[in-house]
Amino acid sequence: MFFKRILLAAFAAAALSCAGPQHPGLPHAAPESMGMSSTHLALIDSAANASVALGEIPGAVIGIVRHGNIVYEKAFGYKSLVPAKEALTTETLFDLASLSKCFGTTVSVMQLVERGQLRLMDPVSRYIPGFRPWVDPETGERVEITVQHLLTHSSGLDAYADVAAYVQEFGPGTPEAFIGYIAERAGRNFRPGTDQLYSCLNFVTLQQILQRITGQRLCDYAQQHVFDVLGLEHTTYFPLDGAPVKPELAALCAPTEVQADGLPLVAAVHDPIARIINQGNSGNAGMFSNVEDLAVMAAALLGDGSWNGRRILAPQTVRKMFEVPSVNDPKVARALGWDTYYTGPYTSGDIFETENLRGHTGYTGTSVILDPDTDTAVIILTNRAHPSDGGSVARLRAVVASIAAAAIR
């Protein structure tokens, strides 16, 4: 398998060198040239169309990447239903929701780790003074929460915050007050490293650590050091503390939930912490992107941190990021910022071998699977949360993953 991958990569590189100037994104290739069956991949069409017809989603854009090439890319259904119906295209940008945790926050944090600006075992209190440790209620033992605990959702911090109650006390658009709230008042539910509780507060805390080290907002840091390095033209955050940074991209965004004024959110992150408290610049959500840009990011991570000569992480850093830390209790099955099969089995279907799969989902209906063993990525982008916060992508995610895995020859 290893030598087959090398030969396919060499043939692809040779073809590109003879083809003249290339699109800035990932090249497209016939599935058969990358060791996949186009006939089998075509089964994705009926699965996606069925999900739209059942009303599970307004629409979807699905992409399959193999050996650094897009072998399948299609749009289905509608970009918007309210205020008017508009068809999806593959250029459409989606609110990535929690995919922001891995592609934005985690990649950025791991850059700081590989530069020696941050250590995984550093206590959070090193960067956020007064950040309360876990205290054993019986012995009084104090255990610091570390950066690694945040990345693996093993810190014990509360899963979320009551945004309405917080805003009533502190007001909207108060990110500094919010990190103080997390530091001093958020629950510590278990001894760090002994269990896992998926928590948006972990990644808001990581955001604040990065900002204090770099002096940049997370949205600006990720744009400069991740998105721009890869040449991504359709990936951004939309901070809400001023005019849209890229209004031409805002026009391409799929809407999410309809608000009290009867209009849906567009180019404004759906997640309440990210939108109301952190004003669009947030570690837990806030990225917007399209299928072709995510394909580039997936290819870079499957390519040991580099794509087309553009490097965002060192090879060993990527391997470390995808490891499940051995210092945590065995019940903590998450890698650094990424789901494994054991924490997100609903995304990976029934065919992929599970041990090395990494991926993540987003609340709005997005998901990405990375399979280093077959050098394959599966990208599903939907706006499940439009026009109401309903719908479901769970079955479609699993079905598309199974079809993609079975298409590998």
VENDA-V354654 format. One record per run of one state. SS is the DSSP state (h for helix, s for strand, l for the rest). FROM is the first residue (numbers start at 1). TO is the last residue. If there is no record, write none. Layout:
# VENDA-V354654
ss:SS from:FROM to:TO
ss:SS from:FROM to:TO
This chain:
# VENDA-V354654
ss:l from:1 to:1
ss:h from:2 to:17
ss:l from:18 to:26
ss:s from:27 to:28
ss:l from:29 to:30
ss:h from:31 to:34
ss:l from:35 to:35
ss:s from:36 to:36
ss:l from:37 to:37
ss:h from:38 to:41
ss:l from:42 to:42
ss:h from:43 to:53
ss:l from:54 to:58
ss:s from:59 to:66
ss:l from:67 to:68
ss:s from:69 to:80
ss:l from:81 to:85
ss:s from:86 to:87
ss:l from:88 to:92
ss:s from:93 to:95
ss:l from:96 to:98
ss:h from:99 to:114
ss:l from:115 to:122
ss:s from:123 to:123
ss:h from:124 to:126
ss:l from:127 to:133
ss:s from:134 to:135
ss:l from:136 to:141
ss:s from:142 to:143
ss:l from:144 to:145
ss:s from:146 to:146
ss:h from:147 to:151
ss:l from:152 to:156
ss:s from:157 to:157
ss:l from:158 to:162
ss:h from:163 to:170
ss:l from:171 to:174
ss:h from:175 to:184
ss:l from:185 to:187
ss:s from:188 to:188
ss:l from:189 to:199
ss:h from:200 to:214
ss:l from:215 to:217
ss:h from:218 to:227
ss:l from:228 to:235
ss:s from:236 to:237
ss:l from:238 to:246
ss:h from:247 to:250
ss:l from:251 to:252
ss:s from:253 to:253
ss:l from:254 to:257
ss:s from:258 to:258
ss:l from:259 to:263
ss:s from:264 to:264
ss:l from:265 to:271
ss:h from:272 to:277
ss:l from:278 to:286
ss:s from:287 to:289
ss:l from:290 to:290
ss:h from:291 to:302
ss:l from:303 to:305
ss:s from:306 to:307
ss:l from:308 to:309
ss:s from:310 to:311
ss:l from:312 to:314
ss:h from:315 to:321
ss:l from:322 to:338
ss:s from:339 to:340
ss:l from:341 to:344
ss:h from:345 to:347
ss:l from:348 to:356
ss:s from:357 to:362
ss:l from:363 to:365
ss:s from:366 to:371
ss:l from:372 to:375
ss:s from:376 to:382
ss:l from:383 to:393
ss:h from:394 to:406
ss:l from:407 to:407
ss:s from:408 to:408
ss:l from:409 to:409
